[in-house]
Every structure is written in C-alpha cells, then in structure tokens.
C-alpha cells in the first residue's frame, strides 16, 4: 500500500475505514458523509478523502458524481460471481501449495487451525457480529493453506477475492449455526491438504465457499441488507 508524503495518517484512516466496512459496521449501501467520518474517526478531511479514494479503487466504496461516497452494495449476482471466481483461483493456489508444501507449511496450517478452534466466532460484547479476533485468525488460516503456493499473481488475486467476499461472510455469521459445522469444514480442508490429497482438499474448499453463498441466498439476506441501506 503506497500513500503520498504524509500518508501515515491516510494509511491509518484507510485501515480504520476498511475495517469498519469489512465488519459491516458501515453497512453495504450506506452513504458516507466525509465530515461525519472525520469526527467519528478523528482524522483530517484530507486523510479521509485519500482513504475513500483508495477504497473506491478496491471496489469497497463507490463514488457517486455530485453525491459523494457510499459503501459498495452487496448483491446476489455479485455474491455468486465472487464465489465462482474465488473458488477457481483459490483451489489453484491450494493445489500449487500442496505440491510445494513442506513441514513448515504443514505446521502453519495445524497451528492456525488449532488457534481458530479455540476462539468464539461471535463477538461476546455484540452477539450476532463476528469477532474481529476470529476474523483475523480465520484469514490467517486460509492464508496458511495456500502459503506454499509459488505464484505471486495467484496469491494476489486470491487476496483481492478474499477481501471482497469478507463482507458477505460476516453477514452470514448469525445464520452459520443453522446446520453448519464451520470448524468441521476447516478441519476437512486442513486434513486433506496435509495428506496431500489435492482432489479432496479442493472439494472441501469449494464446499466451504459454497456453504456461505447457499445460506445467504436461501435466507434472502443479501436483498434484505440492500433494502435496509436504501
């Protein structure tokens, strides 16, 4: 992430805003009032503007001519597209990692899986919202699975798609308890990867991604979130 001179505050504002968007504390479709963000986040007008410009380039914020900025909406068609493309890219990363992985790679998977299993998914102070600690560890687990992949471009694309899917996954958290064993899904991926079973590992990953999509579509959550933002 490269920011202009004096960009340390801009970088901090970017990280704060990005975290608010990914956690859905700033909900999809919500209008972003720059002055309000300056006050609530204690950053200058310039830092907030630069951060919003960066987030716009990443597709997390939309710039509306003569209307300002808005958190990018979530839609069913985008969810399906992200899931399909992410499954394609991430399974390629995983296959590559399995072929190249060593003991250090295996250890990284085991340790992050164990750490993830010891954390509550929901924020104890705000039930129904995903814990930031769990979310950060969950991201590290998925990164550990593909850490041995030797293609920088595949990994870069995977990271972009992971970020774009994060808001959808967090919206699904209150529904994850309905017939879903998310720890079991993670365990299946980890065990198959360590066993060097490419087909089983990739199928487990696809199933993991498809589960969130299925839950959101069946519950009509994406459309309901969109309606609330209007």
C-alpha positions as CSV (number, residue, x, y, z in Angstrom):
1,X,0.0,0.0,0.0
2,X,1.7,3.2,-1.1
3,X,0.4,6.6,0.0
4,X,1.8,10.1,-0.7
5,X,4.1,12.1,1.6
6,X,2.4,12.5,5.0
7,X,0.4,9.4,4.2
8,X,0.8,7.7,7.5
9,X,-2.4,9.3,8.8
10,X,-4.0,8.5,5.4
11,X,-2.9,4.8,5.8
12,X,-4.3,4.7,9.3
13,X,-7.6,6.3,8.1
14,X,-7.7,3.7,5.3
15,X,-7.2,0.8,7.7
16,X,-9.9,2.1,10.1
17,X,-12.4,2.7,7.3
18,X,-11.6,-0.6,5.6
19,X,-12.1,-2.5,8.9
20,X,-15.5,-0.7,9.5
21,X,-16.6,-1.7,6.0
22,X,-15.4,-5.4,6.2
23,X,-17.0,-5.8,9.6
24,X,-20.3,-4.3,8.2
25,X,-20.3,-1.7,11.0
26,X,-20.6,0.6,7.9
27,X,-23.3,-1.4,6.2
28,X,-23.4,-2.1,2.4
29,X,-25.0,0.8,0.6
30,X,-24.6,3.3,3.4
31,X,-23.9,6.9,2.4
32,X,-20.5,8.1,3.7
33,X,-20.6,11.7,5.0
34,X,-17.0,12.8,5.0
35,X,-17.4,15.4,7.8
36,X,-19.1,12.8,10.0
37,X,-16.2,10.3,9.3
38,X,-13.7,13.0,10.3
39,X,-15.4,13.5,13.6
40,X,-16.1,9.8,14.4
41,X,-12.7,8.6,13.4
42,X,-10.7,11.7,14.4
43,X,-8.9,12.1,11.1
44,X,-8.4,15.2,8.9
45,X,-10.5,15.9,5.8
46,X,-7.6,15.1,3.5
47,X,-6.8,11.8,5.2
48,X,-10.4,10.6,4.9
49,X,-10.7,11.7,1.2
50,X,-7.5,9.9,0.3
51,X,-8.6,6.8,2.2
52,X,-12.0,6.8,0.4
53,X,-10.3,7.2,-2.9
54,X,-8.2,4.1,-2.2
55,X,-11.2,2.1,-1.0
56,X,-13.0,3.2,-4.2
57,X,-10.2,1.7,-6.3
58,X,-10.6,-1.5,-4.4
59,X,-14.3,-1.7,-5.0
60,X,-15.3,-1.4,-1.3
61,X,-16.6,2.1,-1.8
62,X,-18.5,3.7,-4.7
63,X,-18.0,7.4,-5.7
64,X,-21.3,9.0,-6.9
65,X,-21.0,12.1,-9.1
66,X,-22.2,15.2,-7.2
67,X,-23.4,12.8,-4.4
68,X,-20.2,11.8,-2.6
69,X,-19.3,8.3,-1.4
70,X,-21.3,5.2,-0.5
71,X,-20.2,1.8,0.8
72,X,-20.4,-0.6,-2.1
73,X,-23.7,-2.5,-2.0
74,X,-23.9,-6.3,-1.9
75,X,-26.0,-8.2,-4.4
76,X,-26.9,-11.8,-5.1
77,X,-25.4,-11.7,-8.6
78,X,-22.1,-10.3,-7.2
79,X,-22.0,-12.9,-4.5
80,X,-22.4,-15.7,-7.0
81,X,-19.7,-14.3,-9.2
82,X,-17.3,-13.7,-6.4
83,X,-17.8,-17.2,-5.1
84,X,-17.3,-18.8,-8.5
85,X,-14.2,-16.9,-9.3
86,X,-12.7,-17.2,-5.8
87,X,-13.3,-21.0,-5.9
88,X,-11.4,-21.2,-9.2
89,X,-8.5,-19.1,-8.1
90,X,-8.2,-20.4,-4.5
91,X,-8.3,-24.0,-5.5
92,X,-5.5,-23.4,-7.9
93,X,-3.5,-21.7,-5.1
94,X,-4.3,-24.7,-2.8
95,X,-3.3,-27.3,-5.4
96,X,0.0,-25.4,-6.0
97,X,0.7,-25.2,-2.3
98,X,0.0,-28.9,-1.7
99,X,2.5,-29.8,-4.5
100,X,5.2,-27.4,-3.0
101,X,4.4,-27.5,0.7
102,X,6.9,-28.7,3.3
103,X,6.9,-29.3,7.1
104,X,6.8,-25.6,7.9
105,X,3.8,-25.2,5.7
106,X,2.0,-28.1,7.4
107,X,2.9,-26.7,10.8
108,X,1.4,-23.3,9.8
109,X,-1.9,-25.0,8.9
110,X,-2.1,-27.0,12.1
111,X,-1.3,-24.2,14.4
112,X,-3.7,-21.7,12.9
113,X,-6.5,-24.3,12.8
114,X,-6.0,-25.0,16.5
115,X,-5.9,-21.3,17.3
116,X,-9.1,-20.8,15.3
117,X,-10.9,-23.7,17.1
118,X,-10.2,-22.0,20.4
119,X,-11.9,-18.7,19.5
120,X,-15.6,-17.8,19.6
121,X,-16.9,-16.8,16.2
122,X,-19.3,-14.1,17.6
123,X,-18.2,-11.0,19.4
124,X,-19.0,-11.6,23.1
125,X,-19.9,-7.9,23.6
126,X,-22.0,-7.8,20.4
127,X,-23.7,-11.2,19.7
128,X,-24.6,-11.6,16.0
129,X,-21.5,-9.8,14.9
130,X,-18.3,-11.7,14.1
131,X,-15.4,-11.3,16.4
132,X,-12.6,-9.3,14.9
133,X,-10.1,-11.7,16.5
134,X,-11.8,-14.7,15.0
135,X,-12.0,-12.9,11.6
136,X,-8.2,-12.1,11.7
137,X,-7.4,-15.7,12.6
138,X,-9.7,-17.1,10.0
139,X,-7.9,-15.0,7.4
140,X,-4.6,-16.3,8.6
141,X,-5.9,-19.9,8.4
142,X,-6.9,-19.5,4.8
143,X,-3.5,-17.9,4.1
144,X,-1.7,-20.8,5.8
145,X,-3.5,-23.3,3.5
146,X,-2.0,-21.6,0.4
147,X,1.2,-20.3,1.9
148,X,3.4,-22.7,-0.1
149,X,1.9,-21.6,-3.5
150,X,4.8,-20.2,-5.6
151,X,2.7,-18.0,-7.9
152,X,2.6,-14.4,-6.6
153,X,-0.1,-13.4,-9.1
154,X,-2.4,-16.3,-8.0
155,X,-1.9,-15.2,-4.4
156,X,-2.5,-11.6,-5.2
157,X,-5.8,-12.4,-6.9
158,X,-6.8,-14.7,-4.1
159,X,-6.3,-11.9,-1.6
160,X,-8.4,-9.5,-3.6
161,X,-11.3,-12.0,-3.8
162,X,-11.0,-12.9,-0.1
163,X,-11.4,-9.3,0.9
164,X,-14.4,-8.8,-1.5
165,X,-16.1,-11.9,0.0
166,X,-15.4,-10.9,3.6
167,X,-18.5,-8.7,3.9
168,X,-20.8,-11.4,2.6
169,X,-19.3,-13.9,5.1
170,X,-19.7,-11.6,8.0
171,X,-23.4,-11.0,7.1
172,X,-23.9,-14.8,7.2
173,X,-22.5,-15.3,10.7
174,X,-25.8,-15.2,12.6
175,X,-27.0,-17.9,10.3
176,X,-24.0,-20.1,10.5
177,X,-25.4,-22.1,13.3
178,X,-28.2,-23.5,11.1
179,X,-27.0,-27.0,10.2
180,X,-23.4,-25.8,9.7
181,X,-20.2,-27.1,11.3
182,X,-17.7,-24.5,10.3
183,X,-14.9,-25.9,12.4
184,X,-15.5,-29.3,10.7
185,X,-15.2,-27.6,7.3
186,X,-11.9,-26.0,8.3
187,X,-10.7,-29.4,9.6
188,X,-11.6,-31.2,6.4
189,X,-9.6,-28.7,4.3
190,X,-6.6,-28.9,6.6
191,X,-6.5,-32.7,6.9
192,X,-6.9,-33.2,3.2
193,X,-4.2,-30.6,2.4
194,X,-1.7,-32.1,4.9
195,X,-2.5,-35.6,3.5
196,X,-1.6,-34.2,0.0
197,X,-5.0,-35.2,-1.3
198,X,-5.5,-32.5,-3.9
199,X,-8.9,-33.5,-5.1
200,X,-10.3,-33.9,-1.6
201,X,-8.8,-30.6,-0.4
202,X,-10.1,-28.7,-3.3
203,X,-13.6,-30.2,-3.0
204,X,-13.6,-29.3,0.7
205,X,-12.6,-25.7,-0.1
206,X,-15.3,-25.4,-2.7
207,X,-17.9,-26.8,-0.3
208,X,-16.7,-24.3,2.4
209,X,-17.2,-21.3,0.0
210,X,-20.5,-22.6,-1.4
211,X,-22.0,-23.0,2.1
212,X,-21.9,-19.3,2.9
213,X,-23.4,-18.5,-0.5
214,X,-26.1,-21.0,-0.1
215,X,-27.0,-19.8,3.4
216,X,-27.2,-16.1,2.3
217,X,-29.3,-16.8,-0.8
218,X,-31.7,-19.2,1.0
219,X,-32.3,-16.6,3.8
220,X,-32.6,-13.8,1.3
221,X,-30.1,-11.9,3.5
222,X,-28.4,-10.0,0.6
223,X,-31.6,-8.5,-0.6
224,X,-32.7,-7.6,2.9
225,X,-29.4,-5.8,3.7
226,X,-29.7,-3.9,0.4
227,X,-33.2,-2.8,1.3
228,X,-32.1,-1.5,4.7
229,X,-29.3,0.6,3.2
230,X,-31.7,2.5,0.9
